[in-house]
Amino acid sequence: MINYQKKFYEYKEKGKKINVSLLGAGFMGKALVSQYIQSKVLNPLLISSRHIEDAIDAYLAAGIVREDIIKITSADEIKDLNKYYICEDKELLYKSEHIDYVIDATGEPIVGTEISYNALMNGKNVITFNLESDVCVGTILSKIAKEKGLIYTGIDGDEPGTVLELYNEAKIMGFDVLAIGKGKNNEVDLEANPDTVSESAKEKGIKKEMLASFVDGTKTMVEMATMSNATGFRVDVDGGHGIKSDIKTLDKKLCLKSEGGVLNSYGIVDYVNGIAPGVFVIVKSDLKKIDHLMRFLKMGDGPNYVLYRPYHLTSIETINTVLKAHFDKLEAIKPISDLPYSDVVAIAKKDMKKGDKLDYIGGYTFYGKCIDFEKSREKNLVPISVINEGAILSRDIKKGECIDYDSVELDETTLVYKLRKEIEAKYEASRR
């Protein structure tokens, strides 16, 4: 039995708990609360939400009685650890001495960056669902955590964490990893917005802005960039090829052009229509005995082979993230360098005029595209994660055009903007 699993059962037998605080009680957050309470070990002691009723509902859905849910305005009010606490003030998430881990269950980069940064600065470990923050400033957050002897990690269960697990297993087994990626379960519609996906979002029970970010491809781009920054792999072309394939033919399509495929080079990250909800790595072995055994095991006819996991369980698997961090000091996924390998930049969804306002991820005005970080910097492009509704265009923009820093007045007061500028300055300094 793996160490963290063994320790989990020991904690459960002794009635010991790991206390976490949670930012966000939406689609993923509510499921997380139910699972953690059911585990008897992970304890969602405090939830902060803009909509306090969502936090209450998360606890009620997990079987907590209303009288055991206490609204607080100060961290000092957390005294009885057999009660559950809710607040609107996000700063309370990291101010209580009783909290071991702060979990960001949002996809909001401006808010999430503030919480992750301040949690680390206050000596708290951070587990983040917030890939939008991570692809923009995760290199700094990870460095801060390392310097302070803390954990900063993405989650198991989301595609990037699941891909990295496959990638690491393949490397340990001695394979050359040629490509990594994820499935996508719908065609990209670059014009998707909250209005066009409203009915579908209602049926699925998720926010329409979230669904719009899936449909317009932004979320996939963010996930690819996260995989890239955790491995050093890059997109082969801007935005990836996004081919259609099933698992049986994937190794013959996602290979070099000289081998009959679409790729210019290996060491790439991409997405594939037709294999969702799974993730994959494409591997090769130059050892004749290993190659022969892969054929014998009916993994294909070589020389490339697909290792595939046909599911990922998002928030359900984050219990493993917390346990590995707590007992083994291991991260599920994090950037491996001080500078990103890939970036997700903003592309105009429609023609816009000087003075028009941009909005938000999954909105009406821009979508994201994954490109090399170096290319992003050379063209002075704006990452999606620094944009908020205070951003105003300083010139006319055409549909499909990349938005650069000279084209928009951004809110420079946000922490995510300031940290991002530190990263860009470090990149510029490295080129001198």
N, C-alpha and C positions, 0 to 999 in steps of 0.2 A: 504494500500500500504506500502511495506517495505520502511524504511527510505531512503536507498541509491537510490531507484527508484524515490522516491518523490524528493529528492535533484537533481537527474539527470535532471528531467523535469524543476525544478526551474532554474538550470544553463542554460539549453537550452533556456528557455524563456528570460533570462537576457543576453544571449550571452557570458556567462562566460566559460572559458576553463580550462582543466587540461592538462598541457603540459608534454609529455613523450618523452624520447629518446629511441632509439631502436638499439640494437646490432643484426645485421643479417637481411638480406632482401631476404631470401630464400622462400621456399614453404609456411611456416606458416607466416613469416614476411610480405610478400606482401599482403596476405589476411587481416592481422591485420591492415595494413596501410589503406587499402580501407575502412574497417569497421569503424575505428576510425574517419576518415575524414567525412564519411557519418553521423556519430553520432552528429556532430557539437559541442560536448562537449569534448571528448578526442581528443587531438591534438598531432599527431606525429611530433613534431617540428624538431627533428634531427634524422637522421639515419646514423649509422656507418657500413660500409661493406668493406670487403677486395676487393670486386669487385664493384667499385663505380657505374658502369652501372646498377647493380642490385638495388641499392638505388634509382637511377633516375627512373628506370622502375617501382618501387613500387609506387612512387608519380604519375607518368604519368598514371598508371593503375587506380589510384584513382581519376583521373580527374584534377590533378594539371597541369597547363601549365608550359612549360620548363623554361620560364623566371622568374618564381617564385621559382625555385629550385636553391639554392646557395651553391657552394662548399666552405667550410671554412677550415682554418688551426688553428684557435684560437677561443675559446669560446666567447671572447669579440666581435666577428663578428656577434653574434646572437643579433640583435637589433630590427628588424622589426618582430613582432610576427605574422604578416599576411603572412610571407614568410616561406619557408621550406628549411631545411639545410641538407647537406650531408657532410661526412668527412671520411677519412681513419684512422685518429688517434682516437683510441677507448677511450682515456682518456678524450676527449671532451664530452663524453656522460654524465659525472657527474660534469663537471667543470662550466657549465653555471648556473647562478643564476635563470634562467627562468625555469629550468627543475624540475618537481615535482617527477617524477618516472623514474627510469631506468629499461628498460625491456630487458632481455636477451632472445632472440628468437633463440638461437643456441642450439646444443646438444654437444658442445665442452667443456669438463670440464676444460681444462687448461686455455683457454681464458675466459670462463664464470666465473670461480672462481675469476680471477683477477678483472674482471669488477664488480662483485657483492661485493667483499670485499672492493675495492677502492671506489665504490659508497657509501657504508655504512659509510666508514671512512670519506667521504666528506659530510655526512649528507643527502644523498639521499635515498629514499625508493627504494626497489628492488622487482621486480616481475620477476620470472624466469620460463622459459620453460625447463631449463637445469637440468633435473633430474639426469643426469650423474654426474654433480657437486654436487647436493644436497645429493645424497646417500653417497657420499664420505666425504664431509666436511660441509654439511648443518647444522649439530648440532652447529658448531662454528659460522657460518654466522647468524643463528637464534639468538644465544646468543648475538652477537655483536649488532644486531638490537634491541633486547630487552633492552640492557644496554643504548643504545643511544635514545630510544624512537621512533624508526623507524619501518617500516614494511619490513619484509623479508618473501616472500610467493611464493609458487608454484601457479599454475593456476587452475581456474575452467575449466571444459571442457576436460582436459586430464583425463585418467582413474583414477589415484590416487585421484585427487580432487573430481571427481564425486563419487567414492566409499566412500570417507570420508563424503560427504554430506549424502549419504544413511545411513552410519554407525551412524552418529550423530542423524539423524532423528529417527532411530530405538532405540537408547539409550534413547532419550527423551521420546519416547512412552512407555518405560519400558521393552522392549524386552532384552533378553540375546542374544548378537550377538556371533554366533558360528564360522562363517567363512566369509571371504570377498574375493573378487577377481574380475577378468576381463575375458572377452572372448578373444580368439585368433582366427584369421580368416585364418591361414594357418598352415600346419604341420611344426614343427621345423626341420630345416636342419642345423645341426651343422657345416657342411662344406661350407655353403653359403658364397660367397665372391662377391666383386664388379663385377667380370667377369660373374659369374653364374646368376646374377640378372640384368645384364646390359640392356637387351631388355625390361624386365618388368618395370624397373625404367624409361626408356625412355618413355614408354607408359603412365605411371602414372605421369610423369612430376616431379619426385623427384630425389634427388641425389642417385646414386647407392650404395654409402656407407651407407646411411640412410636405404635404403631398405634391404641391407644385414644384418644390425643390427636387423631389424624386423624378417627376415627369420631365422637367426641363433639363435633367441630367446633372444639375449642380451637385447633388448629393453623391452621385457616382464619381464625379471629378474629385470631390473632397476625399472620398474613400481611397481613390487611386493615389492621390498625393500623400495620404497618410501611410499607405503601403510603401510608397517610394521613399519617404523620409525615414522609415524604419529599416530599410534594406539597402538603399543606395541605387535601386533600380529606377529607371526613368521611363517616361512615355516615349514610344517610338516615333509618333507624330503628335502634334498638338491635339489634345483631347482624346487620344487613343484611336485605334482602328474601329472598335466596336463591331466586330464581325458577327455574323450569324453562324451558329454551329451547334452541334450536339457534342457530347463528351467523346463519342467514338471517333469523330473526325477532327477534333480540336487540334491534335498534334500535327495533323497534315495541313491545317489552315494557319495556325499561329506559329509558323516557322519562317525561316528566311526565304526571301524571294528566289534565291538561287536553288532552294529546295522545294519550290512550288507554292510557297506561302505568301504572306503579305508583309513580313517584317524586313526592315532594313538592317537590324542588328538584334542580338539577344541581350539579356539583362534588362528586360522591359516589364512594365506593368500595363494591364489593359482590362477592358471589360468585354463580355461576350453575351449577346442575345441568344437565348435558347438553353441556358444551363442554370438559370436562377431556380432556387435561392442559394445555389452552391458556390463554392470558391475552389480555386485550382492552383496548382503549380505544374509547370512542364519541366521535366527533368531528362537527363541523359547520363549514361555511364560509359566511360571508355574502357572499362574492364570487361573483357569478353565473357567471363563467367557470370558476371552480374547481368549483363545484357541478355545472355542466354536464359538466365533464370527469370527475368522479367517477361520474356516471351513465353516461357513455360507456364508462368503464372497467369497467362492470358491478359497481360497488361497492354497488349498491342503488338505490332510487328516491328517497332523501333524505327530508327534509333532513338526517337524521342517518345516519352511516355507521360501520361497525364495522371497526377495524383489529385484526387477530387474528394471533397467533402460535400455531400449534397444538402447540407443545411447549416444554418447558424441561428442561434437562439437569442440573440440580442441581450436584453437585460436579464434574462433568465440565467445566463452563464456568468454574470458579474459576481455572483457569490464566490466563484473560483478565483476571480481577480482579487477580491478582498482577502481571501484566505491565503493565497500565495504571497501577497504583499505582507500580510501580518505575520505569518509563520516562517516564510522562507526569504523575505525581503526581495521578492522577484516582481518585475513589471511584466504585464501582459504585452504591451507594445509602447514604444516611445521613440522619439527621433534619435538617430545614432550619431549625429554630427552637430556641431555648433551652428551650422548653416543648413537651411533646407536644400533638398535635392529638387523638389518640385514645388510649384506654387499653383494656386487657383485664382485666376484673374477674372475681372469683371468684363462681360461683353454685353453690349446694348441689345435689349430685346426688341426695341422699336426705334424709329426715328425720334429724336428729342431735340429740343431747342435750348439755347443758352438761357439760363435762369430756371430751367426745369429742375425739380428735385428728384434724386434717386430715392429708392425706398429700402428694401430689405431682401435677404435671401428668400427665395420662393415667392417673390413679389411680382411687380408688373414691369420693372424697368431694366433689370439685368439678370444674366445667368452666369454661372462659373465655368471656366475651362481650365483643365490641368495642363500646364506647360512646364518646361525646365525653369528652375529658379533663375539661372543665369540669363536666360532669354527674357524673363520677366523684368529683371533689373536693367538689362541693356535697352529695353523699350520703355522703361519707366512706368510699368503697368501697375494698376491699383489692384491689390488683393481684395477679394469680396468681403473679407472679414472686418475690414476697417470702415466699411460703408454703413451709414445709418441714414435715417430720414432727414438728417440735417445737411446731407451732402447736396450741393447745388452745382449744376453744370456751368462751366465758364465759357463754353462754346457749343455750337451745334454738334450733335453726334448722330451718325447714321446707324440704322439697324445692322447688327453684326459686327460693328466696329469695337475694337478694344478700347477700354477707358483707361487713359493714362493720368498721371498726377497733374499734368498741365491742363487737363480738361475738366477738372472738378475741384471745388472747394470742399474739403473734408472737415469733419469735426476733429480738430487736433487735440482736444482735451481728453479724449478717451484713453484709457490705459493701453488698450490693444493697439491703438495708433502709435503711442509713444514707444512701446516695446518693439513694434514692427520697425520703426525708424532706427532703433538700436541695431537690429539685425541687418538692415540695409546699409547702415554706416559701417558695420563690421565687414560686410561683403566688399564695400568700396575700399576699405582700408587694406583688405587682403589682396587687392589687385594692384596696389601701388608698389 
